[in-house]
Amino acid sequence: MINLSVLKKPVVSEKSSLNMEKGIYTFQVATTATKVGVKQAFEKLFGEKVKDVRMINIRKKTRIIGKGKEMTRRANGRKAIITLKGNKKVDVFQSKSSK
């Protein structure tokens, strides 16, 4: 059983946009996601073979807003950097399942 909900959303930044041209895609994933699970979900959603998956844990951050009166926290997270075989390109903003 492939859990497609491990891929939350693509990361949109200058660096990830440049990497998309090279066939490297960055996604926010569930904190319980594994490399194998991310690979299976990506292949199922987009129909392309995955060469490599790298996982990055993002630690929570505390920010002070205003003049030190309010503190907010960003939750823990996880990112996956997915490399496709053969430098193929995929439109990550529209998957096959949503067509």
Residue pairs with C-beta under 8 A, 6 or more apart in sequence:
2 37
2 40
2 41
2 44
3 37
3 41
4 41
4 44
4 45
4 97
5 30
6 29
6 30
6 32
6 33
6 37
6 38
6 41
7 27
7 29
7 38
7 41
7 42
7 45
7 80
8 27
8 28
8 29
8 30
9 27
9 28
10 16
10 25
10 26
10 27
10 28
10 92
10 93
11 26
11 27
11 28
11 79
13 26
16 25
16 26
19 25
19 26
19 81
20 89
20 92
21 89
22 87
23 83
23 84
23 86
23 87
23 88
23 89
24 81
24 82
24 83
24 84
25 42
25 81
25 82
25 84
25 90
25 92
26 79
26 80
26 81
26 82
27 38
27 42
27 79
27 80
27 82
27 92
28 77
28 78
28 79
29 38
29 55
29 78
29 79
29 80
30 78
31 76
31 77
31 78
33 55
33 78
33 80
35 53
35 55
35 80
38 53
38 55
38 80
38 82
39 50
39 53
39 82
42 48
42 50
42 82
43 49
43 50
45 95
45 96
45 97
46 90
46 92
46 95
46 96
47 96
48 84
48 85
48 88
48 90
49 84
49 85
49 86
50 82
50 83
50 84
50 85
51 83
51 84
51 85
52 82
52 83
53 80
53 81
53 82
53 83
54 80
54 81
54 83
55 78
55 79
55 80
55 81
56 78
56 79
56 80
56 81
57 76
57 77
57 78
58 76
58 77
58 78
58 79
59 76
60 73
60 74
60 75
60 76
61 73
61 74
62 71
62 72
62 73
62 74
63 71
63 72
63 73
63 74
64 70
64 71
65 71
65 72
84 90
